[in-house]
Amino acid sequence: MALSEQVMGEIDSAQTHLREALAFAARNEKAFIVKSLGEMIHALDNLSDADEFMDTVQDIMNQQDDEYQ
C-alpha cells in the first residue's frame, strides 16, 4: 500500500524545510549540525523510495500468486 498523498505531501514539505535549514546551517552552524540535517533529508528520501520499492515487490508477488492459482 503506497503512502497516502497527504503523507507524501508532508514528507515533501519536511524535505523542503530541511533543505532550507541546511542552506543556512552550512554558513553558520557547526559541521555536526549540517551532517545531521543532511542525514534527515537522506532518510526522508529513502523512505519514499523504499515505499515505492515495497509496492513493486508486493505487485510482483501478487502476480506470481495469481499465476500459480
C-alpha positions, 0 to 999 in steps of 0.5 A: 500500500503506497503512502497516502498523498497527504503523507507524501505531501508532508514528507515533501514539505519536511524535505523542503524545510530541511533543505532550507535549514541546511542552506543556512546551517552550512554558513553558520552552524557547526559541521555536526549540525549540517551532517545531521540535517543532511542525514534527515533529508537522506532518510526522508528520501529513502523512505519514499523510495523504499515505499515505492520499492515495497509496492513493486515487490508486493505487485510482483508477488501478487502476480506470481500468486495469481499465476500459480492459482 
